[in-house]
Structure formats: C-alpha cells, structure tokens
Amino acid sequence: MICIESARCSGCGICVSDCFSHNIRLEGGKAQIINQDCIHCGHCVAICPDDAAAITDYDMADVRPLYETGITADGLLALIRGRRSIRQYQAKALKPGQLEKIIEAGRYTPTASNRQELTFIVIEKEMPVFRALVIEGLGELSRQTLADSAASPLLQGYARRWAAIEAAYLDDPSQNDPLFFSVPDVILIAGDNPIDVGLAASNIELVACADGLGVLYSGFITRGCAGENAKSAIGVPEGKEVLAALLVGYPDVEYQRTAPRKKADVVWR
C-alpha cells in the first residue's frame, strides 16, 4: 500500500509529475494517493525530497539515500569490455556475503511492470546432486533430439556432445566434466520472461566481476534444468522456467587485454 505522510509532505508536487500511473495528486497543498491501482515502482519514495512516501508492503528499512558512487562511464565500459566467460576456476569458496551482494544486483534489476517475479536459486552444498540431475536431463534431451529427424544439424551436434558428457559421467562420476569446471557455486534464475531474466543475469555478472569473481553463462546447464525431475528437485516455482544458469567463482586465469569484437551494427536516422 502506498502512503504519504502529510506532516512531512511539503506539497512540492515532484511525485505527482513523476508518477507513471498518474496515481498522485495535490489536494490542499499535500500529495494524496488517488487509488492503489499502481505497480509499486517506488518512484514516489525515491524522488520525494521530504521522505514522506512509503510502500507498506515492502521493508522500508531497505531504502537508502543515494550518494556519489565514484563509478564513471569509462570505468564501467572498461569492466564490460574486459569481462570474459570463465571456464577455469580456483578451488576456493566465495567469501561470506559475496553471493548475497551479487544477488542484490539481480533483485534491483528492472522487471516488466515491476513484477519482481524472478526466483534466484543458489546451488552450493547440493552441487553433486545438481550435477547429476543436469547431466541426466541433458542425456534425455540428447536422445530426444537425435531421434528427431527435423532437428537442425547444429542441434544434433549439441545432442552428441550431451550424450558424450553423460557417457563420461556414467563411466566415472568423479572426473571433471566440461559443464561445471569445478566451480563452487551456480546461480539459477527462474522466471517467465526471458528479458527480465537476461537483464538480471547481466547485472549479476557485472557486480560479480567488479568483486573479483568470474562468471560463465551456461546454456547447457539451463537446458539440463528443463526436465520435470530437475525442476522439482531444485525447487523451481510452478509457472516458471530456469532461463539462465551462471557459474560463479574465483577465476584461475588472468586475461591481459580485451578481446576483439565486430564493429557495432548501428543504423543512424
């Protein structure tokens, strides 16, 4: 529920002009909520110079004043240019609080209509069980794909790789496989909107990289989580799918420069 404390409100009207839902108006020199038909975006809370607005559904102790971060556009761009997909990890656990910090980046990522529907599932203590579930899921998917005459050559090539991963695992489960790379943690992001999930995953990676960690987006692990057995075992909420899987850990490799990229395909009008 949106509330405005009249004793604090100076009637400046800034929240009125910034309300996307047109849900606030000035009455008697004070901001008033017209109705509760809004998306709880929190703009009124964030913009009020008098700290008069609140959303009682949320923990208002979580709200913090903004301050100069020191982050520059060039510094952020350098981080983006320098990030790499990490496939070599140290046998080293993350520091206490690191996972919580990078998940905050996902929590604060914008979602369509401010639904905040994403679920973050952290695989850490149950990594051996999770690994077995993913490989089992990929094995089943490989058999379905190879039996499908309409599957593209690219997909069939992937299916053969999944079958090889499963066969190697069944032969010797203790060996390192080309899926997890001995990573200490995996963050799964479940939702029903791929764009929301992709934005959250990108923010998580940037904060992780800024904190000295490495990340790999794993499409194979994402596919391995699609089966009902895996979804049930890892606790994917009903109506959601695992749409991103991020391997997170300390890199055991140090890159010295950025990698080349194609020129941007930009249309100027």
C-alpha positions as CSV (number, residue, x, y, z in Angstrom):
1,M,0.0,0.0,0.0
2,I,1.3,3.5,-0.9
3,C,1.2,6.0,1.9
4,I,2.2,9.7,2.1
5,E,2.8,11.2,5.5
6,S,1.0,14.6,5.3
7,A,3.0,16.1,8.2
8,R,6.2,15.6,6.2
9,C,4.9,16.5,2.7
10,S,5.7,20.0,1.6
11,G,3.4,19.9,-1.4
12,C,6.2,20.3,-3.9
13,G,4.4,18.1,-6.5
14,I,7.5,16.4,-7.7
15,C,6.0,12.9,-7.0
16,V,2.9,13.9,-9.0
17,S,4.9,14.7,-12.1
18,D,7.0,11.6,-11.8
19,C,4.1,9.1,-11.2
20,F,3.8,6.8,-14.2
21,S,0.4,5.6,-13.1
22,H,-0.9,9.2,-12.5
23,N,-1.9,7.9,-9.1
24,I,-1.0,11.0,-7.0
25,R,-2.5,14.5,-7.0
26,L,-2.1,17.6,-4.8
27,E,-5.1,18.4,-2.6
28,G,-4.9,21.2,0.0
29,G,-1.2,21.6,-0.7
30,K,-0.4,18.0,0.1
31,A,0.2,14.9,-2.1
32,Q,-2.6,12.4,-1.9
33,I,-3.0,8.9,-3.3
34,I,-5.9,8.7,-5.7
35,N,-6.2,4.9,-5.5
36,Q,-3.9,1.9,-5.1
37,D,-4.0,0.9,-8.8
38,C,-0.3,1.2,-9.3
39,I,2.7,-1.1,-10.0
40,H,4.6,-0.1,-6.8
41,C,7.5,1.1,-8.8
42,G,8.7,3.2,-5.8
43,H,9.4,6.4,-7.8
44,C,7.4,8.4,-5.3
45,V,9.6,7.0,-2.5
46,A,12.8,7.6,-4.4
47,I,12.0,11.1,-5.6
48,C,10.4,12.7,-2.5
49,P,12.8,15.4,-1.0
50,D,10.8,15.2,2.3
51,D,11.0,11.4,2.7
52,A,7.2,11.4,3.0
53,A,6.2,8.5,0.8
54,A,6.3,4.8,1.7
55,I,5.2,1.4,0.4
56,T,4.0,-0.6,3.4
57,D,4.1,-3.9,1.5
58,Y,7.9,-3.7,1.4
59,D,10.6,-3.3,4.1
60,M,11.2,0.5,4.1
61,A,14.4,-0.1,6.1
62,D,15.8,-1.4,2.8
63,V,15.5,2.1,1.3
64,R,18.8,4.0,1.3
65,P,19.8,7.6,0.3
66,L,21.7,7.9,-2.9
67,Y,25.2,9.2,-2.9
68,E,28.1,9.7,-5.3
69,T,29.4,6.2,-6.2
70,G,32.6,7.2,-8.0
71,I,31.7,4.9,-10.9
72,T,32.5,6.6,-14.3
73,A,31.1,5.7,-17.6
74,D,34.6,4.9,-18.9
75,G,35.3,2.7,-15.9
76,L,32.1,0.7,-16.3
77,L,32.7,0.4,-20.1
78,A,36.2,-0.9,-19.3
79,L,34.7,-3.6,-17.0
80,I,32.2,-4.6,-19.7
81,R,35.0,-4.8,-22.3
82,G,37.3,-6.8,-20.1
83,R,34.8,-9.4,-18.8
84,R,35.3,-12.9,-20.1
85,S,33.5,-16.2,-20.0
86,I,35.4,-18.1,-17.3
87,R,36.0,-21.8,-17.6
88,Q,38.9,-22.1,-15.2
89,Y,38.1,-21.7,-11.5
90,Q,40.2,-21.8,-8.3
91,A,39.2,-24.5,-5.7
92,K,38.3,-21.7,-3.4
93,A,35.0,-20.9,-1.7
94,L,33.4,-17.4,-2.0
95,K,33.8,-15.0,0.9
96,P,30.8,-14.7,3.3
97,G,28.3,-12.3,1.9
98,Q,29.6,-12.3,-1.7
99,L,26.7,-14.3,-3.1
100,E,24.2,-12.1,-1.3
101,K,25.8,-9.0,-2.7
102,I,25.7,-10.1,-6.3
103,I,22.1,-11.4,-6.0
104,E,21.2,-7.8,-4.9
105,A,22.2,-6.7,-8.4
106,G,19.6,-9.1,-9.7
107,R,17.0,-8.1,-7.2
108,Y,17.3,-4.4,-8.2
109,T,17.2,-5.1,-11.9
110,P,14.1,-3.7,-13.5
111,T,11.3,-6.1,-14.5
112,A,8.4,-5.6,-16.8
113,S,5.6,-3.8,-15.0
114,N,7.7,-4.0,-11.8
115,R,6.5,-7.6,-11.3
116,Q,9.7,-8.6,-9.5
117,E,8.8,-12.2,-10.4
118,L,12.3,-13.7,-10.6
119,T,13.4,-16.5,-8.4
120,F,17.2,-16.9,-7.6
121,I,18.2,-20.5,-6.8
122,V,21.8,-20.9,-5.5
123,I,23.4,-24.3,-5.9
124,E,26.3,-24.7,-3.4
125,K,26.0,-27.6,-0.9
126,E,24.0,-29.8,-3.2
127,M,26.3,-29.4,-6.2
128,P,26.9,-33.2,-6.7
129,V,23.2,-33.9,-6.7
130,F,22.5,-31.0,-9.0
131,R,25.3,-32.0,-11.4
132,A,23.8,-35.5,-11.7
133,L,20.3,-34.0,-12.4
134,V,21.6,-31.7,-15.1
135,I,23.6,-34.5,-16.8
136,E,20.6,-36.8,-16.6
137,G,18.5,-34.1,-18.2
138,L,20.9,-33.4,-21.0
139,G,21.2,-37.2,-21.7
140,E,17.4,-37.4,-22.1
141,L,17.4,-34.3,-24.2
142,S,20.1,-35.7,-26.4
143,R,18.1,-38.9,-27.1
144,Q,15.0,-36.9,-28.0
145,T,17.0,-34.6,-30.3
146,L,18.9,-37.4,-32.1
147,A,15.6,-39.2,-32.7
148,D,14.0,-36.1,-34.2
149,S,14.7,-36.1,-38.0
150,A,13.6,-32.4,-38.1
151,A,16.3,-31.3,-35.7
152,S,18.9,-29.0,-37.2
153,P,22.5,-30.2,-37.8
154,L,23.7,-27.7,-35.1
155,L,21.2,-29.0,-32.5
156,Q,22.1,-32.6,-33.4
157,G,25.8,-31.7,-32.9
158,Y,25.0,-30.4,-29.5
159,A,23.0,-33.5,-28.7
160,R,26.0,-35.7,-29.5
161,R,28.1,-33.6,-27.1
162,W,25.4,-34.0,-24.4
163,A,25.4,-37.8,-25.0
164,A,29.2,-37.8,-24.6
165,I,29.1,-35.8,-21.4
166,E,26.5,-38.3,-20.0
167,A,28.5,-41.3,-21.0
168,A,31.7,-39.9,-19.5
169,Y,29.9,-39.1,-16.2
170,L,28.3,-42.6,-16.0
171,D,31.8,-44.1,-16.6
172,D,33.4,-42.1,-13.9
173,P,31.3,-39.5,-11.9
174,S,34.4,-38.2,-10.1
175,Q,36.0,-36.7,-13.3
176,N,35.8,-33.1,-14.1
177,D,33.3,-32.5,-16.9
178,P,33.0,-29.7,-19.5
179,L,29.9,-28.3,-17.8
180,F,30.8,-27.2,-14.3
181,F,34.6,-26.8,-14.4
182,S,34.9,-27.4,-10.6
183,V,33.0,-24.2,-9.9
184,P,31.9,-23.7,-6.3
185,D,28.5,-22.1,-7.0
186,V,25.8,-21.9,-9.6
187,I,23.1,-19.3,-9.6
188,L,19.9,-20.3,-11.5
189,I,17.4,-17.5,-12.4
190,A,13.9,-18.7,-12.9
191,G,11.0,-16.7,-14.3
192,D,8.5,-16.4,-17.1
193,N,10.0,-13.5,-19.0
194,P,13.4,-14.1,-20.8
195,I,14.2,-10.4,-21.0
196,D,13.7,-9.9,-17.2
197,V,16.0,-12.9,-16.6
198,G,18.6,-11.8,-19.1
199,L,18.8,-8.3,-17.6
200,A,19.2,-9.6,-14.1
201,A,21.9,-12.1,-15.2
202,S,23.8,-9.3,-16.8
203,N,23.7,-7.1,-13.7
204,I,24.7,-10.1,-11.5
205,E,27.7,-10.7,-13.8
206,L,28.9,-7.1,-13.7
207,V,28.8,-6.9,-9.9
208,A,30.5,-10.3,-9.6
209,C,33.3,-9.2,-12.0
210,A,33.7,-6.0,-10.1
211,D,34.1,-8.0,-6.9
212,G,36.9,-10.2,-8.4
213,L,34.8,-13.1,-9.4
214,G,34.4,-14.8,-12.8
215,V,31.1,-15.9,-14.4
216,L,30.0,-18.2,-17.2
217,Y,26.6,-18.2,-18.7
218,S,25.8,-21.9,-19.3
219,G,23.2,-22.7,-21.9
220,F,23.8,-26.4,-21.5
221,I,23.1,-26.3,-17.8
222,T,20.0,-24.2,-18.5
223,R,18.8,-26.9,-20.9
224,G,19.6,-29.6,-18.3
225,C,17.3,-27.9,-15.8
226,A,14.3,-28.1,-18.1
227,G,13.1,-31.6,-17.2
228,E,10.3,-32.0,-14.6
229,N,12.6,-34.1,-12.4
230,A,15.2,-31.4,-12.2
231,K,12.7,-28.6,-11.8
232,S,11.1,-30.4,-8.9
233,A,14.3,-31.3,-7.2
234,I,15.8,-27.8,-7.3
235,G,12.6,-26.1,-6.3
236,V,11.6,-24.1,-9.4
237,P,8.2,-22.5,-8.7
238,E,5.2,-23.5,-10.7
239,G,4.8,-21.5,-13.8
240,K,8.5,-20.6,-14.1
241,E,11.4,-22.0,-16.0
242,V,15.1,-21.8,-15.4
243,L,16.1,-19.3,-18.1
244,A,19.7,-18.6,-17.0
245,A,22.4,-20.5,-15.3
246,L,25.5,-18.7,-14.1
247,L,28.7,-20.4,-12.9
248,V,30.3,-18.2,-10.2
249,G,33.8,-18.5,-8.6
250,Y,37.3,-17.1,-8.5
251,P,39.0,-17.3,-11.9
252,D,42.1,-19.4,-12.2
253,V,43.1,-17.5,-15.3
254,E,44.2,-13.8,-15.8
255,Y,43.4,-12.1,-19.0
256,Q,45.7,-9.3,-20.1
257,R,43.6,-7.3,-22.6
258,T,40.2,-7.1,-24.2
259,A,39.2,-9.4,-27.0
260,P,38.3,-8.1,-30.4
261,R,34.7,-7.7,-31.5
262,K,32.9,-7.0,-34.7
263,K,32.0,-3.3,-35.4
264,A,28.7,-2.3,-34.0
265,D,25.8,-2.7,-36.4
266,V,24.2,0.7,-35.9
267,V,21.6,2.4,-38.0
268,W,21.6,6.2,-37.6
269,R,18.4,8.0,-38.6
